Amino acid sequence: MPLYNRLKEHRARLGVNQQEMGALAGVSRQTISQIERGDYSPSVTLALKLARICGVTVEDIFTYQEDE
């Protein structure tokens, strides 16, 4: 059940690095890095925070695709 994301693109558009994005979202730089690599699926709360920071919907950042 992979969760794909475009967080790195949205973060770049804002002109912030992983450390700054983590501070804005209240998480560590490592958490942002793991989300971007697809190694960590954020909580609903964190996904909503990230979307709000980026000024987009959760669906603009995260895409869920079922295994076939």
Residue pairs with C-beta under 8 A, 6 or more apart in sequence:
1 64
1 65
1 66
1 67
2 38
2 64
2 65
2 67
3 38
3 41
3 62
3 63
3 64
4 38
4 62
4 63
4 64
4 65
5 35
5 36
5 38
5 61
5 62
5 63
6 60
6 61
6 62
6 63
7 21
7 32
7 35
7 36
7 50
7 54
7 61
8 36
10 50
10 54
10 56
10 60
10 61
11 17
11 18
11 21
11 32
11 36
11 54
13 54
14 21
14 53
14 54
16 24
18 29
18 32
18 33
18 36
19 29
21 29
21 32
21 50
21 53
22 28
22 29
22 30
22 31
22 32
24 53
25 32
25 46
25 49
25 50
25 53
26 49
27 46
31 40
31 42
31 46
34 40
35 41
35 42
35 50
42 50
42 62
47 58
47 61
47 62
48 58
50 58
50 61
51 57
51 58
51 60
51 61
54 60
54 61
